[in-house]
Amino acid sequence: MTAVFSDRIDIALRVNGEEVEARVPAGRHLVDFLRLDLGLTGAHASCEHGVCGACTVKVDGQAIRGCLMLAAQADGADVWTVEGLSDTGDLSDLQAAFVARNALQCGFCTPGMLVAAQELLAQPGIPSRHAIREHLSGNYCRCTGYEAIVDAIESTAQARADRGAA
């Protein structure tokens, strides 16, 4: 078999701020690489069609569906999972708001919701409830009914704006 038809690919990327080198199966999805090879189980593989948002991670600053991207496509990228964003404290106020507002129940969708919400909150201004709902429209939750999630994101946006104005 020639190198052109190799079933494994060498990749080098940064995950949660740490350099990672690996040899991965050519067809391995990013979410599976993160979970199976690196033990980062926050992002969930669920629908595997990119519609539920449970596998949401950040790649080069953009929230993406980890089930729609191959690990090989992340070669050279900067990848952040919910674990890394939690460790840096980027999500601590948002996580606290999710708990305070009971915006998580089974918790399956929560990592993807947090990553998507953080992307929205990184934009200037305070998003409207409609904008929050629009931004989360690709993230499914079967337990909460979304109101508590929207409340948590809205209150976090307001609290961040208040801190910034002080």
N, C-alpha and C positions, 0 to 999 in steps of 0.2 A: 504494500500500500504506500502510495506517495504522500508526502507532507500535505499536498493540496487536499487530499481526501481524509485527513486525520479526523478522528472522532473526538479528540481532546484538543483544547486550546489553552495556551498560557496567557494569563491575564495579570495585570498589575493595576491596582486601584487603591484609593484611600477610603476606608470604611470607618465612620465615626472618628475621623481624625488620625487613624492609624494606617500605615502602609500595609497592604496585603498583596501577596503574590500567590497564585494558585494555578493549577492545571485542572480545567473543568471540562466535563462533557460538552460538546458543541451545542447540544440542544437544551442545556440546563437553564432554566429561568432564573432571573436575578433573585426572586423571593426564595426559591429553593436553595440557591447558593448561600444566601444569607442564613437561612434556617439550618440546612443540612451540613454545610461545610464550615460555617463560622459559629453556629450555635446561637445566632441572634433570632430568637423565636417571636419577637414582638409582632412583626408583620405576618399576617396569616395568608396562606394559600386557600382560597375558598372557591369562588366561581371559576377561576382560571380563564376568564374571558374579559377581564378588565371592567366589569360593570358593578361590582359590589364595593370596591375600595378597601377591602380588608388588607390588601397587600401594599398599601401606599407607603412609599419611602421617598426621600429626596435624592435626586441625582443632579449634580451640578446646580443646586439651588432650586430645582423645580420638583414639585410633587409629581410622581409618576406611579403607574401601576407596575409593581414588581413582577406580576404574572405575564405582562406583555413585553417585557424586556429580557433578552437573553443576558446571562452573566458576561458572555463574550463582548456584548455591546457596551458594557460598563468598563471595559479596559481603558485605563487612563482617567476615569471619572472620580468625582468626589461624591461618595454615597453616605447618606445619614439615615439611620433608622430611629425608631422611637426610643430605643435604648440609649443611643448616643445623644439625642436631643434632651433626654431626661437627665443623663449624666452631666451635661453642660449647664443644666439649669434653665435652658431655653423654654422648657415647658412647665416649669414648676408651678407658676401661677395658674396656668391653664389646667393642669392636672388637679390642683386644689379646687378650682372652680367646678370641674367635672364632679368631684367628690361632693362638694358643698351643695350643688344643684341636683344631685342624684342623676347625673347625665350618663351614667354607666350602670348597666345591670349585669348582663352576663359577661360583658367586657370583651367579647370577640371583635367587635367593630372599633373599639376604643383606640387602639394604636393608629389605625388608619385615619380615624376622625381627628385625633390630636395632630398628626402630621399635616393633614389638609387644613385644619383650623390654623395651625401655626403659619402656614403659607399665606393664608388670608390676613392674619393679624400682622404680618411683616409689611403689609402695604400701608401707605399713609392714611390717616383718618380713621374714623370709627365706622365700621360697616353697618349698614341697616340690617334689620332682621331678614329682609328680602335678599340682600346680598349674601348674607350668611347661608341662607337656605340654597341659593343658587350655587354658591361655591361648594357646598356639601352634597349637591344633587347626585354626585357619582359615588357617594358613600352610603351604603345601606345599613340600617339598624332595625332589627326586628323586635327589640324589647322596649325601647324608651318612648317611641312616638315623636322623637326629635325635639319637642318643646324644651326639654331640660338641656339638651345639647346646645340649642340655639341660645338659651338663657345663659349658659356657662360661657359661651364664646362672646356674647354681647357684654356680659359683666366683666370679662377679662379685658376686652377692648376698651371699655370705659375706664377701668382701673389703670390700665397702661397709659391712657391719655391723661388721666388725672395726675399720675406720677410724672409724666413728661412735662406737664404744665407747671409743676411745682418748682 
